[in-house]
């Protein structure tokens, strides 16, 4: 892995209240020493900034965008519509429908505008980051070895569980 401090992954969310979920993606990226940026980019309250972020992502050197949103959850789909960078959507639990509204808003994209959608909440955020890493590891043996080591450590933890 020969990454500079220049971010290669964007972790974006619709509101600062989404950070409690999206921080799980950030933690995974940090543990693998992959540079990322985290920002609030609201599809509904900051549409111009959202548009600019998506349009500039490739030029900035981003390889992937992990986008989390709750409720109407349009952020991942709108980002995907505006950039060629792969977008990984994380449904953030909402107050009234426990995140099912978020999940359906993100997963039900029209043909031709893909968003890789993950589970609702913290597990979804962590798995989105791991999926980004797996994609990047296809072209980076050092990252691949770190990912294999991570998976082996998960297996070891499960093997050592006592009832």
C-alpha positions, 0 to 999 in steps of 0.5 A, spaced: 500 500 500 503 506 497 497 511 499 499 518 501 495 522 506 490 523 500 484 520 501 482 514 497 475 513 500 470 518 501 465 517 507 459 521 507 453 522 510 446 526 510 447 529 517 452 529 523 447 524 527 449 519 522 456 519 525 454 514 530 453 509 525 458 511 519 464 512 524 464 504 524 466 505 516 471 510 518 474 505 524 475 499 519 478 504 514 483 507 519 485 500 522 487 498 515 491 505 514 487 507 508 486 514 507 479 517 507 475 523 508 469 524 512 464 529 511 456 531 512 453 532 505 446 532 505 442 531 499 436 535 501 439 541 505 446 541 501 444 539 494 449 544 490 455 541 495 452 534 494 453 535 486 460 538 486 462 532 491 460 527 486 462 531 480 469 532 483 470 525 486 474 522 481 479 528 480 480 528 487 483 521 487 477 517 490 476 510 489 470 509 492 464 513 496 461 510 502 454 514 503 450 513 509 443 516 510 437 515 514 429 516 512 428 518 505 436 516 504 437 519 497 444 521 498 447 514 496 443 514 489 444 521 488 451 521 488 451 514 484 447 518 479 453 523 479 459 520 479 463 514 476 466 512 482 463 506 486 458 508 491 456 503 497 450 505 501 449 504 508 442 505 511 442 509 517 436 507 522 431 512 523 426 514 528 420 511 526 421 505 521 428 503 524 431 504 518 427 500 513 425 506 510 432 508 509 434 501 506 428 501 501 430 508 499 437 506 497 436 499 495 431 500 490 435 504 484 433 504 477 437 499 472 443 503 470 445 507 477 448 502 481 449 502 489 451 497 493 447 497 499 449 494 506 445 492 512 442 497 516 446 500 521 453 499 524 454 492 521 452 495 514 457 501 515 463 496 517 461 491 511 461 497 506 468 499 508 470 491 508 467 491 501 471 497 499 477 494 501 476 487 498 475 491 491 481 495 492 485 489 495 484 486 488 490 491 485 494 491 492 497 485 495 499 489 501 492 490 502 490 483 500 494 480 506 491 485 511 484 483 509 486 476 509 489 477 516 483 480 519 479 475 516 483 469 519 483 473 526 475 473 526 475 466 525 480 465 530 476 469 535 470 464 533 474 458 534 476 460 541 469 462 543 467 458 550 460 457 552 
